[in-house]
């Protein structure tokens, strides 16, 4: 999935949490962040700390890759 917006990231994180059958509080504890931060993350708050967001993605087993657009378009042909 292409994560090119805050909404895409928040949706991906929420789907993963549900897949893991965890509550927001349990997931926040797993990620070592506060409940409020995790709630704001799932709700798409745009001003969250990128380091914490990346940490949550990692803890949930979601890999993030950076690919140059021209390289990505060649692979999709």
PyMOL commands that set and color helices and strands:
alter all, ss='L'
color gray80, all
select helices_A, chain A and resi 6-19+24-31+35-42+50-59+69-75
alter helices_A, ss='H'
color red, helices_A
deselect
rebuild
show_as cartoon
